[in-house]
Amino acid sequence: MNTLKRTLALVATLAMTATAFASCGDKGSSSSDKATEATTAAKEEPTEGAEPTTVEPEGDGTIDASVKTGGDTFTVAAWNHDDVPALIASWKGLNADTIVQDLADGKVEGIKFIDFGVGGGKASENYDQLFNDGTDLDVYFVEADWALKYINDDSRTLPLSKLGLGDSDFANIYKYTDEIGKDSNGVRKGISWQAAAGGFAYRADLAKEYLGAETPADMQKQINNWDNFVAAAKTVSEKSSGSVALADSLGGLWQAFACGRTQPWVKDNKLVIDDSCKKFADTAKALWDCGGVTKNSQWTDEWTAAGVSGNVMGYFVSTWGFGGFFLDAAGGEGGAQYGKWAVCEGPQAFYWGGTWMVVNPKTDNGDLAREFIIAATSDEAKMSAYAKSKPEYVNNSKVMDDLISANTVFNEKISGNFADKQNYFAELANNAKNIDFKGLITPFDSTIKGNFADAVKENYLEGGKDWDATVDAFKDKVAESVPDLEWED
């Protein structure tokens, strides 16, 4: 039955493809459906997981003659104003306190910022519309989940070597960020100014009470792999009579766990279900059954409220989350749990999120695009200042190591949420260096990761089904989401 369903999904896709060919002249059409985007990206990519067939030339500092320069207006686009205005202020030495409004009011001479005012996941269709309309666009921002849609499309992203930028300009970036910014041929198209490495942030007082962990180092010893994490969760649940869960959510758990995969999700156009899939399902079930992970979904009020109430000991948090949802989980500055937390590396080096700068091949400001990218991702003095002022864990290991060794206080409000004002970025430095995604990036990652987490939750955890049934349900979801994959008979 499952094989039949997957076959029917492919047949349906072929039918839709035939219809698409009949109307391919309609340049005004666009789609925000992730499965469609993944399929499109796949057609532009050779065998998934294969070694790149093209070697990106080293930038020589010279902008290629094919790239236009000297345009009237330098235009940057993004889904919101969380990052672009601050990066422009850093680049141009403008007032960071007023830059958002100054850009909105058109007061920054020669620079235009297109702010979609949406969530990152909704940005793609907005970009498609800009391209379809031929809107002036020089630099735009893409998220990891859907970056390859653009990075694998030579009509929408420019090799950075054509701006004279190469390895020497990005010598100290974290390697995983570089892998995500390259297309399927190994050509660097995108570069990030931030590293979104994660760790496990936990209530220091509860860790001491239930696990006897006096320091982050003590805590790390108890949760340094997934088996130990489960054991610690069981201890916490037992000693708290089931009132305290060690982990915040299945989503957070999966965010970390998935970064431990050693094979791509798709290889030779076939789905890869490796041993880590079963390991995750069993880990999740052990935690689910003992109350070691809450049943709350991420981004809900219940998710952060569990931290405020003390029903959750820890959260999987990325660099950008410490001043956001994690601060909310403490009740905000002065809240019920504010100042009671600590952070350690956790059971798995992982990243969560991140944004990449890419350049429109039709830019008429290649010179300014180069300047903007260098200021954000290569100029160590500017990156150091930005790390402290934003605050941001910038994508430069030398800059971050220097700041961390100097015991830099990146933000008083965020630091105040940690017992003894722990240097929270220091705990993430090793994770940032140890994330290895070489050969693992495919256009389908976000979709398939979500399909797998849903299948495990719905079948293995809530449905009480066995592993084989869970795998079948997962395959069915993938066949529907990414219908061009090949399946075994």
Sequence and secondary structure as in RCSB ss.txt:
>XXXX:A:sequence
MNTLKRTLALVATLAMTATAFASCGDKGSSSSDKATEATTAAKEEPTEGAEPTTVEPEGDGTIDASVKTGGDTFT
VAAWNHDDVPALIASWKGLNADTIVQDLADGKVEGIKFIDFGVGGGKASENYDQLFNDGTDLDVYFVEADWALKY
INDDSRTLPLSKLGLGDSDFANIYKYTDEIGKDSNGVRKGISWQAAAGGFAYRADLAKEYLGAETPADMQKQINN
WDNFVAAAKTVSEKSSGSVALADSLGGLWQAFACGRTQPWVKDNKLVIDDSCKKFADTAKALWDCGGVTKNSQWT
DEWTAAGVSGNVMGYFVSTWGFGGFFLDAAGGEGGAQYGKWAVCEGPQAFYWGGTWMVVNPKTDNGDLAREFIIA
ATSDEAKMSAYAKSKPEYVNNSKVMDDLISANTVFNEKISGNFADKQNYFAELANNAKNIDFKGLITPFDSTIKG
NFADAVKENYLEGGKDWDATVDAFKDKVAESVPDLEWED
>XXXX:A:secstr
 HHHHHHHHHHHHHHHHHHHHHTTT TT     HHHHHHHHHHTS STT   SS      S   TTS    S EE
EEESSSSSHHHHHHHHHT  TTTHHHHHHTT STTEEEEE  S GGGHHHHHHHHHHHT   SEEEEETTTTHHH
HT TTT   GGGGT  GGGGTTS HHHHHHTB TTS B  B SB  BEEEEEEHHHHHHHH   SHHHHHHHSSS
HHHHHHHHHHHHHHTTT  EEES HHHHHHHHGGG SS SEETTEE   HHHHHHHHHHHHHHHHTSB    TTS
HHHHHHHHHTSEEEEEEEGGGTTTHHHHHTTSTT TTTT EEEE  SS  B   EEEEE TT S HHHHHHHHHH
HHT HHHHHHHHHHTT  BS HHHHHHHHHTT  S HHHHTTBGGG  TTGGGHHHHHH   TTT  TTHHHHHH
HHHHHIIIIIISS   HHHHHHHHHHHHHHHSTTSB   
